[in-house]
Amino acid sequence: MIIWLNGPFGGGKTTTANELVGLLPGAHFFDPEMVGYFLRHVLPDAQGDFQDLPAWRALAAETALQVHAHYGGPLVVAMTVLCKDYHDEIFTAIRARGVGVRHVVLDVEHDEHVRRIESDEIEAGAKEWRLRHIPRYREALSWLRHAGEVVDTTHEPAAAIAARLAKGLIPTISTS
């Protein structure tokens, strides 16, 4: 199974993913952003959002599938995908190969989201970019609510969210 954590940029996906990996036996973490960095190295003329590159979408799905196939265990993915067509393309490619995907949207109220972005010392350089993308996330919520399980993270730390997710995932993983 692949557990895809989606949600706003700077909302806590990677922190939650790392906590979740520690709670799921045999789990691995995959950040599809690394595929984007690779493509920018290979295609230096490619500007803008690497999610707009068809190669990124195909490679994000294929890399997740390959890691899952070769190393087993649940694969936890942390990546914001706000374009419904891109989501559908990636998730369809994964499911077409017989791998289940649990899509979890880690939502956070606006004020808390801004606070998290502004207090982030690890990726402080992404602050302005993340703040500019809040409206895009809010617009995408209309389809995200139907595409995944929405979990409000506003008042709980990442460790508590991960524990809740793990509790719901362990029976599913054990039987798959």
C-alpha positions as CSV (number, residue, x, y, z in Angstrom):
1,M,0.0,0.0,0.0
2,I,1.0,3.6,-0.7
3,I,-0.1,6.2,1.8
4,W,0.0,9.6,0.0
5,L,-0.1,12.6,2.3
6,N,-1.3,15.6,0.4
7,G,-2.2,19.1,1.7
8,P,-0.9,22.7,1.7
9,F,2.7,23.6,1.2
10,G,4.2,24.1,4.7
11,G,1.3,22.4,6.4
12,G,3.3,19.5,8.0
13,K,3.1,16.7,5.5
14,T,6.8,15.7,5.7
15,T,6.9,15.9,9.5
16,T,3.8,13.8,9.7
17,A,5.2,11.3,7.1
18,N,8.4,10.9,9.0
19,E,6.5,10.2,12.2
20,L,4.2,7.7,10.3
21,V,7.2,5.8,8.9
22,G,8.4,5.2,12.4
23,L,5.1,3.7,13.4
24,L,4.5,1.4,10.5
25,P,6.6,-1.8,10.4
26,G,8.8,-2.0,7.3
27,A,7.6,1.4,6.0
28,H,9.7,3.7,3.7
29,F,9.4,7.4,2.9
30,F,9.4,8.8,-0.6
31,D,9.5,12.5,-1.5
32,P,8.5,13.0,-5.2
33,E,10.0,16.5,-5.0
34,M,13.4,14.7,-5.5
35,V,12.2,13.5,-8.9
36,G,11.5,17.2,-9.7
37,Y,15.1,18.2,-8.7
38,F,16.5,15.4,-10.8
39,L,14.5,16.5,-13.8
40,R,15.6,20.1,-13.4
41,H,19.2,18.8,-13.5
42,V,18.5,16.8,-16.6
43,L,16.3,19.5,-18.3
44,P,17.9,22.8,-17.2
45,D,15.6,24.7,-19.6
46,A,12.5,23.4,-17.8
47,Q,11.2,26.3,-15.7
48,G,8.3,26.7,-13.4
49,D,6.5,24.0,-11.5
50,F,8.0,20.6,-12.2
51,Q,4.6,19.0,-11.7
52,D,3.7,20.5,-15.1
53,L,6.2,18.2,-16.7
54,P,4.6,15.0,-17.9
55,A,7.9,13.2,-17.1
56,W,7.6,14.3,-13.5
57,R,4.1,12.8,-13.1
58,A,5.1,9.5,-14.8
59,L,8.4,9.3,-12.8
60,A,6.7,10.1,-9.5
61,A,4.3,7.3,-10.0
62,E,6.9,4.9,-11.4
63,T,9.4,5.6,-8.7
64,A,6.8,5.0,-6.0
65,L,5.8,1.8,-7.6
66,Q,9.5,0.6,-7.9
67,V,10.4,1.5,-4.3
68,H,7.2,-0.3,-3.2
69,A,7.9,-3.4,-5.3
70,H,11.5,-3.8,-4.5
71,Y,11.6,-2.9,-0.8
72,G,8.1,-3.9,0.4
73,G,6.3,-2.5,3.4
74,P,4.0,0.5,3.2
75,L,5.4,3.5,1.2
76,V,4.6,6.9,2.8
77,V,4.6,9.7,0.2
78,A,4.5,13.4,1.2
79,M,3.7,15.6,-1.8
80,T,1.2,18.4,-2.4
81,V,-0.7,17.9,-5.7
82,L,-3.3,20.6,-6.3
83,C,-4.1,19.9,-9.9
84,K,-6.9,17.3,-10.2
85,D,-5.7,16.1,-13.6
86,Y,-2.2,15.5,-12.2
87,H,-3.6,13.7,-9.2
88,D,-5.8,11.5,-11.4
89,E,-2.9,10.7,-13.7
90,I,-0.5,9.7,-10.9
91,F,-3.1,7.7,-8.9
92,T,-4.5,6.0,-11.9
93,A,-0.9,4.9,-12.9
94,I,-0.3,3.5,-9.5
95,R,-3.7,1.7,-9.1
96,A,-3.4,0.3,-12.7
97,R,-0.5,-1.8,-11.4
98,G,-2.6,-3.2,-8.6
99,V,-1.1,-1.1,-5.8
100,G,-3.6,0.5,-3.4
101,V,-3.3,4.1,-2.6
102,R,-4.7,5.8,0.5
103,H,-4.9,9.5,-0.2
104,V,-4.9,11.6,3.0
105,V,-5.3,15.3,2.9
106,L,-3.7,17.0,5.9
107,D,-5.7,20.1,6.2
108,V,-5.0,23.0,8.5
109,E,-6.9,26.2,9.3
110,H,-5.6,29.3,7.6
111,D,-4.2,31.2,10.6
112,E,-2.4,28.1,11.9
113,H,-1.1,27.4,8.4
114,V,0.4,30.9,8.2
115,R,1.9,30.5,11.7
116,R,3.5,27.2,10.7
117,I,5.0,28.7,7.6
118,E,6.3,31.8,9.3
119,S,7.9,29.8,12.2
120,D,9.5,27.1,10.0
121,E,13.3,27.3,10.5
122,I,14.1,24.2,8.5
123,E,12.8,25.6,5.1
124,A,12.7,29.3,5.9
125,G,13.7,30.1,2.3
126,A,10.3,28.7,1.1
127,K,8.3,31.0,3.2
128,E,7.1,33.5,0.6
129,W,6.5,30.8,-2.0
130,R,4.4,28.8,0.5
131,L,2.4,31.9,1.5
132,R,1.7,32.8,-2.1
133,H,0.3,29.3,-2.7
134,I,-2.3,29.2,0.1
135,P,-5.1,30.5,-2.1
136,R,-4.4,27.8,-4.7
137,Y,-4.6,25.1,-1.9
138,R,-7.9,26.6,-0.7
139,E,-9.3,26.5,-4.2
140,A,-8.3,22.8,-4.6
141,L,-10.0,21.8,-1.4
142,S,-13.3,21.5,-3.3
143,W,-12.1,18.5,-5.3
144,L,-9.6,17.3,-2.6
145,R,-12.4,16.6,-0.2
146,H,-13.8,14.1,-2.6
147,A,-10.5,12.6,-3.7
148,G,-9.1,11.8,-0.3
149,E,-9.7,11.5,3.4
150,V,-9.4,15.0,4.9
151,V,-7.7,15.1,8.4
152,D,-7.7,18.4,10.3
153,T,-4.2,18.9,11.7
154,T,-4.9,22.4,13.2
155,H,-4.9,21.5,16.8
156,E,-2.8,18.3,16.9
157,P,1.0,17.8,16.5
158,A,2.3,15.7,13.7
159,A,3.1,12.8,16.0
160,A,-0.5,12.6,17.2
161,I,-1.8,12.8,13.6
162,A,0.6,10.0,12.5
163,A,-0.5,7.8,15.5
164,R,-4.1,8.2,14.4
165,L,-3.3,7.4,10.8
166,A,-1.2,4.4,11.8
167,K,-3.9,3.0,14.0
168,G,-6.3,3.1,11.1
169,L,-3.7,1.7,8.6
170,I,-2.1,-1.3,10.5
171,P,-5.2,-3.6,10.1
172,T,-5.3,-2.7,6.4
173,I,-1.6,-3.3,5.9
174,S,-1.7,-6.6,7.8
175,T,-4.4,-8.0,5.5
176,S,-3.0,-6.8,2.2
